[in-house]
C-alpha cells in the first residue's frame, strides 16, 4: 500500500480535474447535467482510481490504472467535443488536451504492455518513469 498523495501521476490527474472544473464553469447552463457533468465526473474518476488503487495490491493497482486510462480517454474526447461546440477556445483546448495526454502517458508507464493476462504492474516501468514520489 502506498500514499496516493505521493504519486506524481495522481497529482497530475488531480490538477487536470481542477482545471476541467474551472474550464466548465463557463459552459452553457443547458450543459449542467450534460457535458459539464460528464467531464467533471470523468476527470475526477481518473484521480480517484489512482487513489483507490494505491490502497490495493500491485495486481489490483494495475487494474485501477487501466480504469483511469479509460476515463482519461473519455475526458480527451469530451474536451474535443467541447471545443467543437465552441465551449472551449482553441488555446484552452490545447492546454487541456496536453494535460490529459500527459496523464495518459504517465499511466501507460505504470501498466504492462498487455502481454500478460495477469494485469500485474510492471514495477520496472514505474521506476523508469519516476512516477512515484
C-alpha positions, 0 to 999 in steps of 0.5 A: 500500500502506498500514499496516493498523495505521493504519486506524481501521476495522481497529482497530475490527474488531480490538477487536470480535474481542477482545471476541467472544473474551472474550464466548465464553469463557463459552459452553457447552463443547458450543459449542467447535467450534460457535458459539464457533468460528464467531464467533471465526473470523468476527470475526477474518476481518473484521480480517484482510481489512482487513489483507490488503487494505491490502497490495493495490491500491485495486481489490483493497482494495475487494474485501477490504472487501466480504469483511469486510462479509460476515463482519461480517454473519455475526458480527451474526447469530451474536451474535443467535443467541447471545443467543437461546440465552441465551449472551449477556445482553441488555446484552452483546448490545447492546454487541456488536451496536453494535460490529459495526454500527459496523464495518459502517458504517465499511466501507460508507464505504470501498466504492462504492455498487455502481454500478460493476462495477469494485469500485474504492474510492471514495477520496472516501468514505474521506476523508469518513469519516476512516477512515484514520489 
